[in-house]
Amino acid sequence: MAIFRLQIEPVTRGTGRTATAAAAYRAGERIRDERTGALYNHSKRDDVLHKEIFVPSALDGPNGGMEWARDRSRLWNAAEKAETRSNSRVAREYQVALPPELSAEQRVALARTFSREIADRYHVAVDLAVHAPRPQGDPRNFHAHLLATTREVTPEGLGAKTGIDMEGGVRSELGLPPSRQEFKTLRARWAELTNEALRAAHVEARVDHRSLRAQGIDREPTPQIPIAAIATERRGGHSEIAERIREQHRQRVAARAQGRGEQSQAQSPPPRDMDARRRQAVQDWLAYRASRGHAGHAGHEGGGEAARPLSMEEIRQRAVAAWRSLRARGVESRASDAGREQRPERGGDTPALGDDITG
């Protein structure tokens, strides 16, 4: 079934990555990094279904002067040369899951639409690569990589930082929302585009970018197991990483179920407890009347003279006093219940529960 996935991450020089290597791998091409002299050759890849470079629509024409940006090697070498720091962000990648329910043409069209929107929204170049599922992986795992420049693209080359990679102070001066809001906006937009494509293809499946908690779904997210671990198991081997991830997931599921049970007991006491409280309330009322020398029609338990009739004012005052007594008892009871409920958390026996984001 269709799933939502939009993973956004920077390609940073500080982690040893380069834009040229990322582009060569995703597009299945041979690119030499002019800054370092390294050669990245992935031309033997056979799982690249579609590749294309997008530039802003305003410059996308024969007279736009953007031929240089459509040259993959030239584009990403320019991205490398534009950065001088050792920890610079040289590219920004958007990885999306493409619904297997769509045809090959529909999946490419969906990825192209999102690429075009990012190029126009941030005025960047976007290098799109649509990949088929890996032979050793999930056969439904059609996905796309959108490798975008972190700087504005112009006919003369790359300009200032833009989009998510723009400094927070600059974004504020321009009246733009924080980068965190940009991430949320992009997630919502990808979900919208995916659902539009599914609807146009007459497919009932839909995706949702919100967390399970925001959707009102009380369950643990499905664990993500690395492709290398899955490949090991499919070859008949044993992956400790996969087993550890699954065990941690089972523990979270059990903790969530235990938490639901404890919450249900705290919110809905058994009928027996409610009956006991009612009996206690009646006994408190009778004890109060007996202590005041009034047993009503039942007579005086301690003997002595018969109870005199009560005036309306006395009945009102004693009813108020009895109600206050019962209310105080109820408050104490609830405080006691709350104390019993919270003690396991203080002791660390009840793990904290929560949802994941990426949905």
HELIX and SHEET records of a PDB file:
HELIX    1   1 ARG A   13  THR A   15  5                                   3    
HELIX    2   2 ALA A   19  ALA A   27  1                                   9    
HELIX    3   3 SER A   57  LEU A   59  5                                   3    
HELIX    4   4 GLU A   67  ARG A   70  5                                   4    
HELIX    5   5 ARG A   72  LYS A   81  1                                  10    
HELIX    6   6 ALA A  104  TYR A  122  1                                  19    
HELIX    7   7 GLY A  163  ASP A  165  5                                   3    
HELIX    8   8 GLY A  168  GLU A  173  1                                   6    
HELIX    9   9 SER A  179  ALA A  200  1                                  22    
HELIX   10  10 ILE A  227  ARG A  234  1                                   8    
HELIX   11  11 GLU A  240  GLN A  267  1                                  28    
HELIX   12  12 PRO A  271  SER A  291  1                                  21    
HELIX   13  13 GLY A  296  ALA A  298  5                                   3    
HELIX   14  14 MET A  312  GLY A  347  1                                  36    
SHEET    1   A 5 LEU A   6  THR A  12  0                                        
SHEET    2   A 5 ARG A  89  ALA A  97 -1                                        
SHEET    3   A 5 HIS A 143  ALA A 148 -1                                        
SHEET    4   A 5 VAL A 126  HIS A 131 -1                                        
SHEET    5   A 5 VAL A  48  PHE A  54 -1                                        
SHEET    1   B 2 ARG A  30  ARG A  32  0                                        
SHEET    2   B 2 LEU A  39  ASN A  41 -1                                        
SHEET    1   C 2 ARG A 151  THR A 154  0                                        
SHEET    2   C 2 GLY A 157  LYS A 161 -1                                        
END                                                                             
